[in-house]
Amino acid sequence: EVQVVESGGGLIQPGGSLRLSCAASGFTVSSDYMSWVRQAPGKGLEWVSIIYSGGSTYYADSVKGRFTISRDNSKNTLYLQMNSLRAEDTAVYYCARDRRKETIFEGMDVWGKGTTVTVSS
Amino acid sequence: DIQMTQSPSTLSASVGDRVTITCRASQSINSWLAWYQQKPGKAPKLLIYKASSLESGVPSRFSGSGSGTEFTLTISSLQPDDFATYYCQQYNSYSWTFGQGTKVEIK
């Protein structure tokens, strides 16, 4: 079964750091494009970051310079390192696969259940 | 950055109604648009990609259309399972953007 499972969320003080993990099964993270998407309480979806199969990475302006997306091919796992956390980073963080047919994007088709990050003193 | 604006923000409808949600892009995104359904406490679910391609397993009452800057999601006959929030998403640039969402409520 194709699935992803996020972990690593929790309560963290402003200015702190946290690393989220996304363990994939049924497909290979390094062969696909993988994104992080977040949702603040009661709010809509916000794209955070993407890593291409070739390794290129892109970030939303709101997290650029503070968050780093990476992957461990041997563990088939995606990560999001979050530094200098702010109250506005409080959200459920989802890991999602960007399905591609050749290079054509076909939507985010595999989502985890999310992991909750709360930034508060 | 490309902005996505959905309308309406909330929609009240009855079972069996035809429902249309609109998504407008601040600049042309060709057909690089996806639609998602999200229920409370759950992850989003892909419904439509490339503006009008139905995702496998999604009921045929869902359809998408449009190109350039204006897009629509139509539910031809609303079913009880369809009451949810719907989001559009553009991916025509290196900064993917979601619309603010449209909540479909029971009338």
Interface residues (C-beta under 8 A of the other chain):
Chain A: S35 V37 G44 L45 E46 W47 I50 Y58 A60 D61 Y94 A96 D98 R99 I104 F105 E106 G107 M108 D109 W111 G112 K113 G114
Chain B: D1 W32 A34 Y36 Q38 K42 A43 P44 K45 L46 I48 Y49 K50 S53 E55 Y87 Q89 Y91 Y94 S95 W96 T97 F98 G99 Q100 G101
